[in-house]
Amino acid sequence: MKKILIFLLTLCIAAFSATTVVFAEEDRAKGAKSVYVTDGEASDELYSKNADERYPIASMVKIMTALICFETIENGELQLDDKITVSPNASGMGGSQMFLDTGLEYTVGDLIKGVIVVSANDACVALAERIAGSEEGFVELMNQKANELDMQNTHFANCTGLPASGGYSSAKDVAKMLSKLSKYDKYHEYAQVWLEDYSHPDGRVTTFTNTNKLIRFYQGCDGGKTGFTNEAGFCLAATAKRNGLRVISVVIGESNSKTRFADSSKLLDQAFGAYVAKNIVSKDEIVGELTVKGGKTNLPYGLKEDLTATVRRNADDEISVKTEFYDLELPITQGMVIGKMYAVSNGKILGEAEIYAFADLTKENYGDAVGRVLGGWNVKD
């Protein structure tokens, strides 16, 4: 729906400031070329080192590949149970793969799971060809999305992250796209698969083993993406959630796999120790009533998930709540998304949640209009 920006100051509360933490010396991932730690919205910098520098990021490219897939599904242009016939080009991809067979049909959901869990290059290309007609066309979509997300230090050259001229990104940009991908529940369902026997359409079985070890060994980790090439070094984007607080960490160019997981764990620990998720507006409560032109009554609205903000412990600041309503058309049904609510401090969005209609709303008819007018009269003898 077309959006109308109707930002209204609805609440001002005492909260905590969101200033950058100085991470302990031993927890700064000193061996990495680039580091970035941020909140789940990728709106507040918690820790940074060379975060805007451009580097090859290997298979972390697949974060954008998965994001485009889920957005295509969200737009109704693709379904998880749709089937894709694997081309020779897709099945012939080297590197990490789920060992697709040329000519066999695989579901979109299985292919996306292969991308997320085992970093399957063959699945990436199969999905790209289905969505955009070719990998080249899909890469155009990836770069368009990068521009939309203001990823100023990113250019994609393929959908797999295999070495290619002109392909690069930055730790901050990787965090931005992982933040968007983390909005999808299905992504986290796939990302938390640790070990799974996968049956191919012809009955052949291969084992999926998650490349992200933090899924099993770090409390609250429910997503992320590994990457490695000789050019990029060992990379990891990871996200974890504890007590309502989501944190994202990105390391690029580590010297070995063990170090990337150890450093990422320390970075996440520091963030969880220094920040909290502050509840700003509670879910399932009527927040207000909206007047919709032509509506029979006012429309009660609220949230289906708490609006929280990632804030620094033990330091006072103010957070304002602002609302954005879409350009609505009647009738409106209960449960429809009608806008967004934001927690804002010092011009930064610290959290957001979708606004839902808490009742049905139909057009006002002639009888309703007459009753409203007559009801407003104050008749005296």
C-alpha positions, 0 to 999 in steps of 0.5 A: 500500500502507498504510505503517507508519513503521518508522524505523531508524537504520542509518548515521551518516556524516560529510558536509557541512552544508546551511546556506543560502548567501548568494548573490552580490549580482549573482546574486540576481535583484533584479528579481524579486518573489519568488525561491526556490532549493532542492534536488531534494527541495524540502527545503533552502532554498538561497536565498530572497526573499519566497518565501512571498508570494502572487502570481499565477503564470500558466502555472506553474499547469500544473506542478500540472496535469501532476502530477495527470495523471502521478499519475492514470496512475501509479494506473492510471486513465489510460494515455498511449495513451488517446484523448480527444475534444476538446470545444468548450470545450477547443478554444475556449481562448485564449492558448497552445495546440496548436490542437486541433480539436473532435471529434477524438481525441488521445492522453493522451501528446500532450496532456500533451506539449502542456501541457509543451512549448508551455503549451497551454491547450486541452490542459489543459482536454481533460485536465481534462475527461477526468480529473475530468469538468470543469475545475472538478472537476479544479481541486478535485483540484489544490487537494487536492494542494496541501493534501497537499503543504503548499502553504500559500500556494497556491489554484488557480482554473483549470488553465491559469494564465489570469487568474482571481480567487482564483488565487495561489501562492508561489515556495516552493510552486511549487518543491514541486510541481515537485519532485514532478513531477520524479520522473517520467521521462516528464515530463523526456522531454517537457520536453526537446523543443525543436522538434518538428513535431506531426501532428494526427489529421487530418494537419494539422501544427503546430510545437511550440517549447519555451517554456523556453529553458534546455532548450537553453541551460543545461547540465543543464536538463531541466525547468521551466515558464514563465509570463506574464500582465500581472498575474503578470509574467514567471515561470520555474520551472526544474530542472537536474541535474549530477553527481547534484545536482538544483536547482530555481529559481523566479522570479516577477514579472520585468520581461521574458523575457530577464531571467527566463532570465538570472537563473534561470541565475545562481541555478542556477550559484550553487547548483551552485557551493555544493552537491554531491550526496553519495552516501550509499547505493549502488544495486544492493547488498544493504543488509540483510535484512528479516524478513517475518511468515510468510516462508520466509526473510529478504528481502534488499533494496537500492536501484535508484538511489543515495541522495544528499543535497544538502549544502554543500561543505566543512563537516562535519555528520552524516547519518543513514539511516532506512528506512520499510517498507510493510505487506507481504503475501506473496508478494513478487516480486523487484523489488517496491518495499517501502519508502523510504530517507531521508537525514536531517540535523537533522530535514530529509530531504535525499534519498530512494530507493525500497527494492526486494526483491532476491529472491522471498519466499513463505510458509513451509509446514508442511515449512519450519516443521518443518525450521526447528525441527529445524535449530535443535535441538542433539542430543547423545549 
